[in-house]
Amino acid sequence: MRPLPGLNLQVAPLARLPVAIGAIAFLFLGVFLVYPLWCVLSASVLTADGSALTLQNYAKVLSRTYYRASILNSLTIGALASLSTTLIALPLAIGIARLEIRGKLVLIGLAALPLILPSFVGAYALLLLFGRSGVITQALNAWGIPFGSIYGTPGIVFVYTMTLYPYVLLPTVAALKAVDRSVEEAAESLGSTPARTFRTVTLPLVAPSVLSGTLLVLIETLENFGVPAVLAEDKTILAVEAYKLFIGETATNPAAAAVLGSLLIALTALILLIQRRYIAGRRFATGARRVPPPIKLTAPWHILATLYCWGVVLLALVPFFAILTLSFLEFRGPVLHRAFSLGNYAELFSTARGPLANTLILASLAAGLAGLIGIPVGWVLARTRSSLTSVLDVVSTLPFAIAGTVLAIGLVIAFNSGGLVLTGGWLIIVIAYTVRKLPFTVRASSAIVHQLDPALEEASVSLGVPPLVTFLRLTVPLMLGGIVSGLVLTWVTLASELSSTVVLYSGPWRTLTVVMFQALEGTGAGVAVAAASLLIGIALIPVLIAYRLLRANELSML
């Protein structure tokens, strides 16, 4: 069917809207992401007065065993955490996607909770349980079972595994459900056993999803500040050392911190390039869309699989249940007394009302700004194909691979002097939050737009409705599910943000995570536990509200 003669002229304005949205997005990301990162990279290769190029900064930092060890430790912990996370999440994904596990919907809902609960809180909970004065440590020693502490690599890897495994689990479950059953049947008809079919056919097909999840885990471990700040003790970690160097340098050119920041950027960029090279050289698509039936197991194996799936999920939630329980016990300085008390909350609300308000305000402002920018960008990426949108896709995804401390250092270098000074106020924190979490709203929005027929928008414009009005009144309501999920995930992760906050905050703009961080350095364990419990509550409330809203919206459309 040929289009109506006037239709192209009427739809043509729709093509101009992506150009305007792309220009605004490039301007924002160029000023507050690319330029700060350029400041970090340039500071690492400039002399102290900024007048000449030099590699002495790299030579000075890398000549010290201390900083070389931080790089090796970060890579080792990242590799171990990525491996352990994949080994735990892959069988769990198989159980959820391909087995008849009781309570599967509840199970996958609980499995996603670590994504919205801060890993920093999990690390602190583990410290209270297995630290030198931890509850379980003391009990084990009292029973004559020798146990030192959870500090160092084992504790950090354990926290990463238990809090980041959903990054591997969720995409792998989706991939396993999408594998064409006829492919597996073809292998079995040629005499392949079910185990061999899974190993040689199914697993290679879901490899991109597994790899992408593992990659996210590795990047998260490299850029994470909170977990090693709690559990590393005397072990040097790259992200933490970059922060220490930055706050310890008094020169206008923080060269040493910039060197470590540049190394972090280089490591994550290298990991991304390796992943893209691997995927580009292989085919993973299947033709038909017949979903595989559930795998039938004998009773003993079914019981074992059920126990494994529920055991992993509940084990990952133990630190958060522990935080909630310990928050109602009495602390005298760092010492825990097993007596019920509301004193921790009383002390928290008497001294930390400002940080609580700051957490809510800053997270809300940044989530709103991320939605205002990310939703249109997600629509542009889904609706248009060009070299510029490819660049926009890369740039908007770049914050995934940038450590919060590195971005914050770049923002300080870029906006500490000159015509635009932002340091010391709330706006620079909101900007850092927005940039860091922008990929959440972009990806959530673009995913839902791919499911919408563009003919709806074209028909609206052809009837004389302006493109912007069409987007706001037609497309945005249809995108509601993706928008809400992206904004909720953005908000709850911002409420627990530490890595960029600890660099950028000033006295009046402390957040709950800063209160916890400072309490760990002092003797305010009770306040820290109460603040952690409050963070858990803050994270869960918008999730429950969003679930109710989406359910109501679905029912209204029936």
KERO-108013 format. One line per 4 residues: number of its first residue (from 1); their letters; for each residue x, y negated, z negated of C-alpha. Coordinates in Angstrom, 2 decimals. Each point is the difference from the previous one (the first is absolute). Example, Ala and Ser with C-alpha at 12.3 -4.5 7.8 and 13.67 -1.06 7.14 Angstrom:
BEGIN
1) AS) 12.30:4.50:-7.80 | 1.37:-3.44:0.66
//
This chain:
BEGIN
1) MRPL) 0.00:0.00:0.00 | 1.33:-3.41:1.02 | -0.04:-2.77:-2.65 | -2.39:-2.89:0.43
5) PGLN) 1.56:-2.92:1.90 | -0.27:-2.42:-2.88 | 1.10:2.39:-2.72 | 3.75:-0.51:0.36
9) LQVA) -0.40:-3.76:-0.23 | -2.05:0.37:-3.18 | 2.25:2.58:-1.66 | 3.19:-1.88:0.94
13) PLAR) -0.08:-2.15:-3.19 | 0.27:3.25:-1.99 | 3.51:0.43:1.41 | 1.06:-3.37:-1.43
17) LPVA) -0.91:0.89:-3.59 | 2.79:2.62:-0.38 | 2.51:-2.58:1.24 | -1.04:-2.47:-2.69
21) IGAI) 0.01:2.67:-2.74 | 3.40:1.28:1.14 | 1.47:-3.51:-0.03 | -1.16:-0.61:-3.58
25) AFLF) 1.30:3.42:-1.12 | 3.40:-0.55:1.66 | 0.26:-3.42:-1.65 | -0.78:1.36:-3.47
29) LGVF) 2.24:3.06:0.28 | 2.76:-1.99:1.67 | 0.13:-2.58:-2.80 | -0.54:2.27:-3.00
33) LVYP) 1.47:3.34:1.12 | 2.46:-0.30:2.87 | 1.58:-3.27:-1.15 | 0.58:1.16:-3.63
37) LWCV) 1.48:3.28:1.24 | 2.25:-1.97:2.34 | 1.09:-2.08:-3.01 | 0.96:3.18:-1.85
41) LSAS) 1.93:1.39:2.96 | 1.78:-3.29:0.70 | 0.88:-0.51:-3.67 | 1.73:3.37:0.04
45) VLTA) 2.37:-1.08:2.81 | 0.68:-3.63:-1.00 | 2.64:-1.49:-2.24 | -1.03:-1.47:-3.35
49) DGSA) -0.45:-3.47:1.50 | -1.84:1.42:3.03 | 2.45:-1.52:2.47 | 1.50:3.11:1.63
53) LTLQ) -0.72:3.63:0.81 | 1.76:2.66:-2.03 | -0.16:3.69:-0.78 | 1.75:-0.49:-3.31
57) NYAK) -3.31:0.14:-1.86 | -0.56:3.56:1.23 | 3.60:0.94:-0.65 | -0.16:-1.37:-3.53
61) VLSR) -3.21:1.80:-0.90 | 0.75:3.30:1.73 | 3.52:0.14:-1.43 | -1.49:0.46:-3.47
65) TYYR) -0.82:3.56:-0.99 | -2.92:-1.31:-2.06 | -1.92:-1.27:3.02 | 0.96:2.90:2.25
69) ASIL) -1.44:2.25:-2.68 | -3.26:-1.97:0.05 | -0.38:0.71:3.73 | 0.77:3.69:-0.45
73) NSLT) -2.32:0.28:-3.01 | -2.86:-1.67:1.85 | 0.38:2.28:3.03 | 0.35:3.11:-2.17
77) IGAL) -3.08:-0.80:-2.08 | -1.94:-0.92:3.13 | 0.94:3.24:1.73 | -0.80:2.15:-3.05
81) ASLS) -3.32:-1.77:-0.59 | -0.98:0.27:3.68 | 0.85:3.71:0.05 | -1.78:0.83:-3.26
85) TTLI) -3.03:-2.08:0.96 | -0.32:1.80:3.34 | 0.48:3.44:-1.55 | -2.76:-0.70:-2.52
89) ALPL) -2.41:-1.84:2.28 | 0.12:2.35:3.00 | -1.45:3.09:-1.80 | -2.53:-2.30:-1.68
93) AIGI) -1.04:-1.36:3.40 | -0.41:3.54:1.35 | -2.18:0.89:-2.96 | -2.23:-3.05:0.40
97) ARLE) -0.24:0.15:3.79 | -0.15:3.72:0.71 | -1.14:1.82:-3.17 | -3.31:0.17:-1.88
101) IRGK) 1.09:-1.72:-3.22 | -2.72:-0.75:-2.57 | -0.59:-3.69:-0.58 | 1.95:-0.97:3.11
105) LVLI) -1.56:-3.47:0.29 | 0.78:-0.82:-3.63 | 3.46:1.44:0.45 | 0.93:-2.19:2.95
109) GLAA) -1.48:-3.04:-1.76 | 2.19:0.62:-3.05 | 2.99:0.71:2.24 | -0.29:-3.49:1.49
113) LPLI) 0.02:-1.74:-3.41 | 3.83:-0.28:-0.27 | -0.10:-2.27:3.08 | -1.95:-2.63:-1.92
117) LPSF) 1.72:0.49:-3.34 | 3.43:-1.66:-0.34 | 3.05:2.28:0.03 | 1.54:-2.45:-2.48
121) VGAY) -2.70:0.99:-2.52 | 0.64:3.68:0.69 | 3.69:-0.47:-0.70 | -0.73:-1.75:-3.27
125) ALLL) -2.45:2.75:-1.03 | 2.64:2.62:0.71 | 2.44:-1.98:-2.13 | -2.43:0.01:-2.94
129) LFGR) -0.48:3.75:0.38 | 3.51:1.20:0.81 | 2.32:-2.85:-1.03 | 2.44:0.38:-2.85
133) SGVI) -2.73:-0.96:-2.46 | -2.83:1.34:2.14 | -2.95:1.90:-1.43 | 0.74:3.27:1.81
137) TQAL) 3.77:-0.35:-0.48 | -0.42:-0.29:-3.76 | -2.42:2.93:-0.07 | 2.38:2.22:1.99
141) NAWG) 2.94:-0.89:-2.21 | -2.09:0.66:-3.11 | -0.77:3.49:1.35 | 3.69:0.64:0.55
145) IPFG) -0.17:-0.40:3.76 | 2.90:-2.20:1.14 | -1.05:-2.82:2.31 | 1.93:-3.16:0.75
149) SIYG) -2.04:-2.54:1.93 | -1.54:-0.67:3.40 | 2.34:-2.85:0.91 | 1.93:0.13:3.25
153) TPGI) -0.55:1.81:3.29 | -2.36:2.79:-1.24 | -2.44:-2.45:-1.55 | 0.03:-2.39:2.96
157) VFVY) -0.51:2.83:2.53 | -2.82:1.47:-2.10 | -1.85:-3.33:-0.19 | 0.41:-0.59:3.73
161) TMTL) -1.23:3.53:0.77 | -3.09:-0.26:-2.19 | -0.97:-3.51:1.10 | 0.93:0.06:3.70
165) YPYV) -1.14:3.48:1.08 | -3.32:-1.40:1.39 | 2.07:-1.72:2.73 | 0.75:3.49:1.36
169) LLPT) -3.21:1.70:-1.10 | -2.66:-2.21:1.61 | 1.37:-0.21:3.57 | 0.89:3.70:-0.06
173) VAAL) -3.54:0.97:-1.03 | -1.39:-2.07:2.88 | 2.48:1.55:2.44 | -0.76:3.58:-1.10
177) KAVD) -3.72:-0.57:0.49 | 0.66:-1.38:3.50 | 2.04:2.98:1.26 | -1.81:1.77:2.84
181) RSVE) -1.02:3.50:-1.10 | 0.47:1.38:3.53 | 3.74:-0.65:-0.24 | 0.27:2.20:-3.08
185) EAAE) -2.27:2.63:1.55 | 2.23:0.14:3.08 | 3.05:0.72:-2.16 | -1.84:2.67:-2.00
189) SLGS) -1.26:1.66:3.21 | 3.64:0.44:1.02 | 0.68:1.95:-3.19 | 1.16:-2.76:-2.31
193) TPAR) -0.83:0.41:-3.69 | -1.92:-2.82:-1.76 | 3.12:-0.97:-1.97 | 2.14:-0.13:3.13
197) TFRT) -2.70:-1.90:1.89 | -0.09:-2.64:-2.70 | 3.81:-0.26:-0.09 | 0.57:-0.11:3.76
201) VTLP) -3.21:-1.64:1.31 | -1.99:-1.89:-2.64 | 2.86:-1.50:-1.98 | 1.76:-1.47:3.06
205) LVAP) -3.30:-1.59:1.09 | -0.47:-1.78:-3.33 | 3.68:-0.89:-0.27 | -0.53:-3.69:0.94
209) SVLS) -2.49:-0.47:-2.84 | 2.25:1.77:-2.48 | 3.00:-1.97:1.21 | -1.79:-3.34:-0.16
213) GTLL) -1.06:0.70:-3.58 | 3.50:1.10:-0.96 | 1.39:-3.13:1.63 | -2.31:-2.22:-2.05
217) VLIE) 1.14:1.78:-3.16 | 3.66:-0.51:0.90 | -0.51:-3.69:0.78 | -1.98:-0.49:-3.21
221) TLEN) 2.76:1.61:-2.08 | 2.65:-2.22:1.59 | -1.90:-3.24:-0.59 | -1.60:0.86:-3.38
225) FGVP) 1.17:-2.14:-2.88 | -2.26:0.90:-2.92 | 0.69:3.73:-0.36 | 3.82:-0.21:-0.06
229) AVLA) -0.20:-3.12:-2.18 | -1.75:2.17:-2.60 | 1.78:3.34:0.40 | 3.37:-0.55:1.67
233) EDKT) 1.77:-1.13:-3.21 | 3.71:-0.06:0.94 | -0.52:1.41:3.53 | 0.46:-2.69:2.66
237) ILAV) -2.85:-0.38:2.53 | 0.24:-2.23:3.08 | -3.27:-1.96:-0.45 | 0.69:-0.62:-3.70
241) EAYK) 3.59:-1.05:0.60 | -1.09:-2.48:2.69 | -2.32:-1.60:-2.57 | 2.69:-0.08:-2.69
245) LFIG) 2.49:-1.56:2.39 | -2.50:-2.62:1.11 | -0.95:-1.18:-3.48 | 3.66:0.08:-1.04
249) ETAT) 1.33:-2.10:2.88 | 0.10:-3.75:-0.47 | 1.35:-0.97:3.42 | -2.33:-1.52:2.57
253) NPAA) 0.84:2.90:2.30 | -0.81:3.30:-1.82 | 2.31:1.99:2.26 | 0.38:3.18:-2.06
257) AAVL) -3.74:0.43:-0.51 | -0.53:-0.70:3.71 | 2.49:2.76:0.87 | -1.94:2.57:-2.03
261) GSLL) -3.27:-1.31:1.42 | 1.33:0.29:3.55 | 1.13:3.55:-0.70 | -3.51:0.85:-1.21
265) IALT) -1.47:-1.42:3.21 | 2.53:1.94:2.10 | -0.77:3.29:-1.77 | -3.76:-0.27:0.45
269) ALIL) 0.38:-1.14:3.63 | 2.24:3.01:0.71 | -2.58:2.35:-1.51 | -2.76:-1.48:2.16
273) LIQR) 2.13:0.35:3.15 | 0.74:3.66:-0.75 | -3.71:0.72:-0.45 | -0.97:-1.77:3.24
277) RYIA) 2.75:1.86:1.89 | -1.21:3.34:-1.35 | -3.65:-0.58:0.90 | 0.75:-1.53:3.41
281) GRRF) 1.81:3.12:1.15 | -2.80:2.47:-0.76 | -3.62:0.75:0.89 | -2.46:0.62:-2.81
285) ATGA) -3.41:-0.41:1.66 | -2.50:2.82:0.49 | -2.83:0.00:2.46 | -3.26:1.23:-1.56
289) RRVP) -1.62:-1.13:-3.23 | -1.21:3.23:-1.65 | 0.71:-0.24:-3.73 | 1.63:3.09:-1.55
293) PPIK) -2.25:1.99:-2.36 | 1.02:0.42:-3.66 | 2.63:2.63:-0.66 | -1.30:2.99:-1.93
297) LTAP) 2.17:1.15:-2.91 | -0.19:2.93:-2.36 | -1.24:-0.83:-3.50 | 3.45:-0.14:-1.69
301) WHIL) 1.46:-2.28:2.67 | -3.09:-2.19:-0.06 | 0.28:-0.42:-3.77 | 3.70:-0.77:0.31
305) ATLY) -0.65:-2.60:2.73 | -2.75:-1.64:-2.07 | 2.21:-0.17:-3.08 | 2.83:-1.51:2.03
309) CWGV) -2.14:-2.70:1.61 | -1.70:-1.08:-3.22 | 3.24:0.37:-1.98 | 1.94:-2.39:2.24
313) VLLA) -2.74:-2.62:0.04 | -0.59:0.07:-3.75 | 3.72:0.02:-0.77 | 0.40:-3.18:2.03
317) LVPF) -2.67:-1.68:-2.15 | 1.50:1.04:-3.36 | 2.15:-3.15:-0.37 | -3.04:-2.22:0.42
321) FAIL) -2.09:1.94:-2.51 | 2.99:-0.24:-2.34 | 0.18:-3.78:0.39 | -3.68:-0.37:-0.84
325) TLSF) 0.36:2.22:-3.07 | 3.19:-1.59:-1.30 | -1.44:-3.49:0.36 | -2.32:0.77:-2.93
329) LEFR) 2.83:1.16:-2.27 | 2.04:-2.20:-2.31 | 3.41:-1.31:1.06 | 2.45:-1.66:-2.35
333) GPVL) 2.50:-1.49:2.37 | 1.08:2.85:2.29 | -1.00:2.71:-2.54 | -3.29:1.83:0.49
337) HRAF) -2.15:0.96:-3.00 | -2.85:2.44:0.54 | -2.73:-2.14:-1.48 | -2.98:-1.46:1.84
341) SLGN) 0.31:-3.73:0.56 | -1.34:-2.80:2.17 | 2.97:-2.15:-0.93 | 1.71:0.44:3.38
345) YAEL) -2.96:-1.51:1.83 | -0.43:-2.73:-2.61 | 3.64:-1.00:0.41 | -0.25:0.20:3.79
349) FSTA) -3.04:-2.26:0.24 | 1.44:-2.45:-2.51 | 3.24:-0.45:1.95 | -0.74:1.07:3.58
353) RGPL) -3.26:-1.65:0.99 | 1.96:-2.18:2.41 | 1.74:2.97:1.70 | -3.35:1.81:0.28
357) ANTL) -1.61:-3.00:1.67 | 3.06:-0.44:2.24 | -0.18:3.64:1.10 | -3.66:-0.31:0.95
361) ILAS) 0.36:-3.38:1.71 | 3.19:0.70:1.95 | -1.14:3.46:1.14 | -3.39:-1.36:1.10
365) LAAG) 1.48:-2.93:1.91 | 2.56:2.17:1.74 | -2.51:2.75:0.84 | -2.35:-2.61:1.46
369) LAGL) 2.80:-1.57:2.06 | 1.19:3.44:1.16 | -3.54:0.76:1.13 | -0.40:-3.36:1.70
373) IGIP) 3.17:0.64:2.05 | 0.06:3.80:0.20 | -3.56:0.67:1.15 | 0.23:-2.12:3.18
377) VGWV) 3.49:1.36:0.67 | -1.29:3.58:-0.32 | -2.75:-0.84:2.51 | 2.54:-1.47:2.44
381) LART) 2.27:3.05:-0.24 | -2.91:2.33:0.69 | -1.56:-2.01:2.82 | 2.98:-1.24:2.05
385) RSSL) 3.08:1.59:1.53 | 3.00:-2.15:0.95 | 3.66:-0.48:-0.85 | -0.94:-2.77:-2.45
389) TSVL) -2.47:2.17:-1.89 | 2.68:2.72:-0.19 | 2.32:-2.52:-1.64 | -2.81:-1.14:-2.29
393) DVVS) -0.64:3.63:-0.96 | 3.66:0.48:-0.98 | 0.24:-3.29:-1.90 | -3.26:0.53:-1.90
397) TLPF) 1.19:3.49:-1.02 | 3.49:-1.18:-0.98 | -0.93:-0.83:-3.64 | -0.49:3.75:-0.57
401) AIAG) 3.76:0.41:0.39 | 1.13:-3.07:-1.96 | 0.73:0.24:-3.71 | -1.96:-2.44:-2.12
405) TVLA) 3.17:-1.27:-1.64 | 1.58:-0.65:3.41 | -3.02:-1.93:1.29 | -0.15:-2.01:-3.22
409) IGLV) 3.71:-0.84:0.19 | -0.50:-1.12:3.59 | -2.94:-2.23:-0.97 | 2.04:-1.62:-2.77
413) IAFN) 2.94:-0.68:2.35 | -2.35:-1.35:2.70 | -2.26:-2.18:-2.15 | 2.14:-1.08:-2.94
417) SGGL) 1.01:-3.27:1.67 | -0.62:-2.08:3.11 | -3.30:-1.27:1.32 | -2.14:2.84:-1.40
421) VLTG) 0.76:0.95:-3.63 | -2.17:2.82:-1.37 | 2.07:1.59:-2.76 | -1.24:-0.29:-3.56
425) GWLI) -3.71:-0.09:0.87 | -2.85:2.39:0.68 | -0.14:-0.45:3.76 | 3.27:1.78:0.71
429) IVIA) -1.24:3.04:-1.97 | -3.25:0.06:2.00 | 1.96:-0.24:3.25 | 2.32:2.84:-1.02
433) YTVR) -2.97:2.17:-1.02 | -1.82:-0.74:3.26 | 2.99:0.83:2.19 | 0.79:3.21:-1.89
437) KLPF) -3.53:1.40:0.17 | -1.06:-1.34:3.40 | 0.57:3.41:1.67 | -2.76:1.52:-2.17
441) TVRA) -2.70:-2.29:1.39 | 1.42:0.09:3.53 | 0.05:3.81:0.14 | -3.37:0.45:-1.69
445) SSAI) -1.60:-2.52:2.37 | 1.56:1.29:3.20 | -0.96:3.58:-0.87 | -3.67:-0.88:-0.27
449) VHQL) 0.03:-2.24:3.11 | 1.24:2.96:2.08 | -3.33:1.68:-0.80 | -2.12:-2.95:1.20
453) DPAL) -1.11:-0.25:3.63 | 1.39:-3.24:1.50 | -3.08:-0.18:2.23 | -1.95:-1.29:-3.02
457) EEAS) 2.25:-3.06:-0.26 | -0.01:-0.53:3.77 | -3.79:0.14:0.08 | -0.24:-2.58:-2.79
461) VSLG) 2.35:-2.40:1.77 | -1.79:0.53:3.32 | -3.21:-1.19:-1.69 | 1.66:-3.30:-0.87
465) VPPL) 1.18:0.67:-3.58 | 3.47:-1.55:-0.55 | 2.80:2.55:-0.48 | 0.80:-1.15:-3.55
469) VTFL) -3.66:0.19:-1.01 | -0.22:3.45:1.60 | 3.01:1.13:-1.99 | -1.36:-1.35:-3.30
473) RLTV) -3.64:1.04:0.37 | 0.30:3.23:2.00 | 3.47:1.51:-0.30 | 0.78:-0.80:-3.64
477) PLML) -3.23:1.57:-1.35 | 0.70:3.13:2.03 | 3.53:0.06:-1.45 | -1.29:-0.24:-3.58
481) GGIV) 1.19:3.44:-1.10 | 3.56:-0.52:1.17 | 0.06:-3.58:-1.30 | -1.16:0.96:-3.49
485) SGLV) 2.38:2.95:-0.28 | 2.93:-2.09:1.19 | -0.79:-2.91:-2.34 | -0.51:2.29:-3.00
489) LTWV) 3.28:1.79:0.62 | 1.69:-3.37:0.46 | -1.45:-1.42:-3.21 | 0.79:2.93:-2.28
493) TLAS) 3.58:0.28:1.25 | 0.50:-3.74:-0.44 | -1.30:0.14:-3.57 | 2.89:2.35:-0.83
497) ELSS) 2.64:-1.70:2.17 | 3.33:-0.43:-1.79 | 2.93:-0.01:2.43 | -0.69:-3.39:1.59
501) TVVL) -1.71:-1.49:-3.07 | 2.99:0.48:-2.25 | 2.12:-2.09:2.37 | -2.54:-2.74:0.76
505) YSGP) -1.96:-0.64:-3.18 | 0.56:-3.00:-2.24 | -1.09:-0.38:-3.63 | -3.64:-1.01:0.60
509) WRTL) -0.50:2.69:2.63 | 0.87:3.22:-1.82 | -2.14:3.01:0.93 | -0.86:3.17:-1.93
513) TVVM) 2.78:1.92:1.73 | 2.49:-2.66:-1.10 | -1.35:0.30:-3.56 | 0.64:3.74:0.15
517) FQAL) 3.45:-0.48:1.50 | 1.00:-2.47:-2.71 | -1.49:2.20:-2.71 | 2.19:2.88:1.15
521) EGTG) 3.06:-2.20:-0.43 | -1.13:-0.96:-3.51 | -1.96:1.81:-2.70 | -3.57:-0.60:1.15
525) AGVA) -0.89:3.59:0.88 | -3.56:-0.38:-1.30 | -0.65:-3.04:2.16 | 1.50:1.77:3.01
529) VAAA) -2.28:3.05:-0.47 | -3.07:-2.20:-0.38 | 0.99:-1.97:3.11 | 0.48:3.25:1.93
533) SLLI) -3.45:1.22:-1.05 | -1.47:-3.31:1.06 | 1.69:0.37:3.39 | -1.56:3.44:0.42
537) GIAL) -3.43:-1.43:-0.79 | 0.58:-2.92:2.36 | 0.94:2.42:2.77 | -3.02:2.27:-0.47
541) IPVL) -2.74:-2.63:-0.29 | 0.20:-1.38:3.59 | 0.27:3.53:1.38 | -3.24:1.02:-1.70
545) IAYR) -1.72:-3.24:1.06 | 1.16:0.46:3.60 | -1.25:3.60:-0.01 | -3.44:-1.12:-1.19
549) LLRA) -0.14:-2.78:2.61 | 0.98:2.32:2.83 | -2.51:2.63:-1.12 | -2.75:-2.64:-0.13
553) NELS) 1.00:-1.22:3.47 | -0.09:3.55:1.40 | -3.44:0.65:-1.51 | -1.35:-3.27:1.39
557) ML) 1.06:1.06:3.52 | -1.83:3.34:-0.15
//
